[in-house]
């Protein structure tokens, strides 16, 4: 439990408002929590980084192909629908 949730979890019978920490105490708590979260970050190895990069590039290329195909279909469909066909 974080310090704020631990201090705010009083019993249900209390009618007092929880005491609000000062601005600087809140900032100190924020930075302590931020540093503890940053300590959990794991740097990927070179092979993992290359793998992740290739997956992202492949996904972007795949989405570009889908969107380009839909753009082509809808563009030509709107041209067929909204232009006058020449009479023969």
Rosetta silent file (secondary structure, phi, psi, omega in degrees, C-alpha in Angstrom):
SEQUENCE: XXXXXXXXXXXXXXXXXXXXXXXXXXXXXXXXXXXXXXXXXXXXXXXXXXXXXXXXXXXXXXXXXXXXXXXXXXXXXXXXXXXXXXXX
SCORE:     score description
SCORE:     0.000 S_00000001
   1 L     0.000  142.280  176.654    0.000    0.000    0.000 S_00000001
   2 L   -75.458  168.874 -177.793    1.241    3.484   -0.681 S_00000001
   3 H   -65.896  -35.108 -177.934    1.666    5.944    2.129 S_00000001
   4 H   -72.004  -41.553 -179.263   -1.380    7.967    1.109 S_00000001
   5 H   -72.234  -31.835  178.464   -3.761    5.013    0.904 S_00000001
   6 H   -68.373  -37.277 -178.471   -2.430    3.573    4.147 S_00000001
   7 H   -79.604  -23.123 -178.551   -2.990    6.844    5.987 S_00000001
   8 H   -89.531   -9.701 -175.343   -6.432    7.408    4.446 S_00000001
   9 L   -89.865   69.411  175.397   -7.811    3.942    5.238 S_00000001
  10 L   -82.685  174.380  177.342   -9.360    4.765    8.610 S_00000001
  11 L   -67.797  165.826 -176.569  -12.327    2.874    9.976 S_00000001
  12 L   -74.565  -17.004 -175.105  -15.810    3.529    8.595 S_00000001
  13 L   -86.251   -2.078 -178.123  -17.026    5.129   11.846 S_00000001
  14 L   -82.201  135.160  178.283  -14.779    8.196   11.720 S_00000001
  15 L  -103.273    1.435 -178.693  -16.422   11.503   10.833 S_00000001
  16 L   -76.067  149.368  171.526  -13.153   13.466   10.627 S_00000001
  17 L   -78.292  142.718  178.068  -11.851   14.748    7.337 S_00000001
  18 L   -65.807  139.876 -179.544   -8.494   13.198    6.446 S_00000001
  19 L   -69.452  132.947 -177.499   -5.652   15.622    7.140 S_00000001
  20 L   -90.587  130.178  179.782   -4.308   17.014    3.904 S_00000001
  21 L   -70.866  153.959  178.396   -0.559   16.969    3.491 S_00000001
  22 L   -68.289  170.692 -177.926    1.191   20.200    2.626 S_00000001
  23 H   -60.990  -48.073 -176.910    2.314   21.088   -0.864 S_00000001
  24 H   -70.320  -33.288  176.643    5.972   20.224   -0.262 S_00000001
  25 H   -66.367  -38.771  176.847    5.101   16.975    1.529 S_00000001
  26 H   -65.409  -40.394  178.301    2.983   15.991   -1.481 S_00000001
  27 H   -65.855  -40.289  178.606    5.805   16.836   -3.866 S_00000001
  28 H   -63.272  -41.720  177.877    8.274   14.804   -1.753 S_00000001
  29 H   -62.694  -42.509  178.837    5.883   11.834   -1.789 S_00000001
  30 H   -59.546  -47.443 -178.373    5.494   12.154   -5.551 S_00000001
  31 H   -67.990  -35.769  176.231    9.246   12.133   -6.137 S_00000001
  32 H   -63.064  -44.050  179.527    9.775    9.182   -3.758 S_00000001
  33 H   -67.790  -37.127  179.852    7.134    7.178   -5.613 S_00000001
  34 H   -65.073  -42.992  179.730    8.533    8.234   -8.988 S_00000001
  35 H   -66.067  -39.860  179.346   12.047    7.116   -8.052 S_00000001
  36 H   -66.389  -33.914  176.743   10.774    3.781   -6.721 S_00000001
  37 H   -71.656  -38.042  179.318    8.901    3.163   -9.992 S_00000001
  38 H   -67.593  -26.298  176.817   11.940    4.108  -12.076 S_00000001
  39 L   -69.243  -20.162 -179.730   14.024    1.560  -10.149 S_00000001
  40 L   -82.529  -12.761 -176.576   11.664   -1.154  -11.476 S_00000001
  41 L   -71.249  132.785  179.642   12.448   -0.326  -15.122 S_00000001
  42 L  -112.027  127.463  178.648   14.536   -2.974  -16.882 S_00000001
  43 L   -76.908  129.646 -179.435   16.656   -2.007  -19.876 S_00000001
  44 L   -71.582  154.627  175.461   16.140   -4.466  -22.754 S_00000001
  45 L   -73.569  170.189 -178.616   19.076   -6.338  -24.222 S_00000001
  46 H   -62.110  -41.871 -178.917   20.287   -5.510  -27.714 S_00000001
  47 H   -67.409  -37.905  176.789   18.548   -8.531  -29.265 S_00000001
  48 H   -65.205  -40.994 -179.805   15.262   -7.666  -27.495 S_00000001
  49 H   -63.570  -42.226  177.438   15.547   -4.061  -28.663 S_00000001
  50 H   -64.146  -42.493  179.764   16.123   -5.155  -32.273 S_00000001
  51 H   -62.160  -47.504  179.849   13.195   -7.582  -32.011 S_00000001
  52 H   -62.180  -40.081 -179.953   10.853   -4.917  -30.583 S_00000001
  53 H   -64.233  -43.283  179.388   11.943   -2.434  -33.256 S_00000001
  54 H   -65.399  -36.718  177.953   11.268   -4.923  -36.052 S_00000001
  55 H   -64.891  -43.301  179.969    7.849   -5.735  -34.604 S_00000001
  56 H   -65.559  -44.807  179.526    6.919   -2.046  -34.469 S_00000001
  57 H   -63.668  -42.001  177.362    8.162   -1.384  -38.013 S_00000001
  58 H   -61.968  -41.874  178.687    6.305   -4.457  -39.296 S_00000001
  59 H   -64.466  -42.197  179.833    3.094   -3.365  -37.580 S_00000001
  60 H   -63.650  -43.291  178.875    3.384    0.166  -38.997 S_00000001
  61 H   -63.898  -42.809  178.490    3.977   -1.179  -42.533 S_00000001
  62 H   -60.472  -45.263  179.452    1.024   -3.564  -42.168 S_00000001
  63 H   -66.740  -35.902  176.525   -1.273   -0.747  -41.001 S_00000001
  64 H   -62.354  -40.660  178.962   -0.041    1.486  -43.851 S_00000001
  65 H   -65.115  -42.553  179.022   -0.979   -1.230  -46.348 S_00000001
  66 H   -63.067  -47.786 -177.537   -4.442   -1.650  -44.841 S_00000001
  67 H   -67.258  -38.653  177.395   -5.123    2.099  -44.772 S_00000001
  68 H   -64.422  -41.263  177.239   -3.731    2.581  -48.295 S_00000001
  69 H   -63.146  -44.943  177.819   -5.935   -0.229  -49.586 S_00000001
  70 H   -64.398  -38.440  177.643   -9.030    1.187  -47.910 S_00000001
  71 H   -62.589  -42.424  178.780   -8.185    4.663  -49.233 S_00000001
  72 H   -63.589  -45.880 -178.548   -7.861    3.267  -52.750 S_00000001
  73 H   -64.172  -49.688 -178.131  -11.157    1.335  -52.511 S_00000001
  74 H   -69.418  -34.686  177.207  -13.163    4.193  -51.012 S_00000001
  75 H   -63.782  -48.694  179.238  -11.553    6.781  -53.310 S_00000001
  76 H   -68.468  -34.821  177.128  -12.384    4.839  -56.468 S_00000001
  77 H   -64.067  -40.715  178.899  -15.814    3.961  -55.088 S_00000001
  78 H   -69.813  -33.264  176.292  -16.638    7.614  -54.482 S_00000001
  79 H   -65.011  -42.355  179.696  -15.406    8.513  -57.966 S_00000001
  80 H   -66.302  -37.063 -175.861  -17.680    5.844  -59.454 S_00000001
  81 H   -77.311  -41.538 -169.607  -20.667    6.957  -57.386 S_00000001
  82 H   -99.794    3.580  174.986  -20.360   10.745  -57.685 S_00000001
  83 L  -107.989  151.759  178.472  -19.244   11.203  -61.300 S_00000001
  84 L   -80.367  131.207  176.227  -21.486   11.079  -64.324 S_00000001
  85 L   -81.595  137.934 -179.799  -20.849    8.146  -66.574 S_00000001
  86 L   -67.408  139.870  179.728  -20.613    9.167  -70.244 S_00000001
  87 L   -76.450  143.627 -178.609  -23.554    8.125  -72.358 S_00000001
  88 L  -106.647    0.000    0.000  -22.783    5.669  -75.124 S_00000001
